[in-house]
Amino acid sequence: MHSLIFPYKLINKRYIPVIPLILHGSRNAKIRTEAFVDSGATFSIFNIDIAKSLTLNLNNAREQFFVVGDGSFIPAKVIKIPIEIGNEKIIADIAFSEKLNIGFNLLGRKGIFEYFEEIAFNEKGKEVIFRLK
C-alpha cells in the first residue's frame, strides 16, 4: 500500500488540512495552488481566477449552485480537468466560482476521495494521509 502524506498548514494560529496540488488547463497551462481537504464537501470548488490562469473555456461548463457554510448558495461552473495530488494525476469534476469568498479552495469528495483507498485525518500528528490500493 502506497500513501501520500501532507502535513497540516498553520493558518491564523490553527493547523488545518491544506495541501499543495496542481491543476491543469488548456494549452499545457498548469498552476500550483492549495486546497483545504474537506470531507464534508461533495465537490471541489476553486476560485474563478484559477480557471482564468489555466485559460479554461467555461462557456460550455455545467452551471451549478452549491450550498456554503452559512446556508447560502453560490454559482459555479463545473468542468472535468486533470488534477495532481502528490504524484497521482486524476481527472475530476472541478467547480470554479467567483463567489467563493472563504479565503481558500476546497477539495471535496466527488472524483477525488473515490480515487484513493482511504483518506485519513491524523489530528494528533497534524497530517492528512491519502492511501492508494
C-alpha positions, -999 to 999 in steps of 0.1 A, spaced: 0 0 0 13 34 -10 5 66 9 8 103 2 12 122 35 7 160 38 14 180 69 -13 204 80 -7 240 73 -5 266 101 -30 294 92 -42 320 117 -26 301 146 -45 269 137 -33 237 119 -57 228 91 -56 201 63 -45 224 34 -25 205 8 -5 215 -23 -18 204 -57 -15 212 -94 -45 219 -117 -41 215 -154 -58 236 -181 -57 241 -218 -26 246 -239 -4 229 -213 -12 255 -187 -9 244 -151 -10 261 -118 3 251 -84 -22 260 -57 -35 248 -24 -68 234 -12 -85 226 21 -93 189 22 -130 189 31 -146 156 38 -179 174 43 -178 189 7 -192 169 -21 -175 189 -48 -141 206 -52 -145 243 -56 -118 267 -66 -116 305 -71 -125 316 -107 -91 333 -110 -75 299 -112 -97 290 -142 -86 322 -159 -50 314 -153 -55 280 -167 -71 295 -198 -101 273 -193 -131 279 -216 -161 277 -191 -187 287 -217 -199 252 -221 -192 241 -185 -221 228 -164 -236 255 -142 -245 245 -107 -253 261 -73 -235 250 -42 -246 254 -6 -219 270 16 -213 271 53 -238 299 61 -266 282 41 -265 305 11 -259 294 -24 -230 303 -47 -230 298 -85 -202 279 -101 -191 263 -134 -181 227 -133 -156 212 -157 -136 179 -158 -99 186 -157 -67 169 -146 -55 175 -110 -23 163 -94 -21 153 -58 14 143 -50 25 121 -78 -11 110 -86 -28 125 -116 -66 123 -115 -93 136 -139 -121 151 -118 -150 175 -119 -138 208 -105 -161 238 -99 -149 273 -103 -168 303 -87 -162 340 -84 -183 339 -52 -160 315 -33 -151 341 -6 -137 319 22 -100 325 16 -91 291 3 -101 265 -23 -120 233 -13 -110 198 -22 -142 177 -19 -151 141 -22 -165 136 -57 -139 123 -81 -111 127 -56 -119 107 -25 -131 77 -46 -97 76 -63 -80 67 -31 -84 36 -9 -87 58 21 -82 94 32 -73 98 69 -71 129 90 -44 125 117 -53 153 141 -27 144 167 1 142 141 -14 171 122 -13 154 88 -37 141 61 -30 108 45 -41 97 11 -38 59 8 -36 41 -25 -45 5 -32 
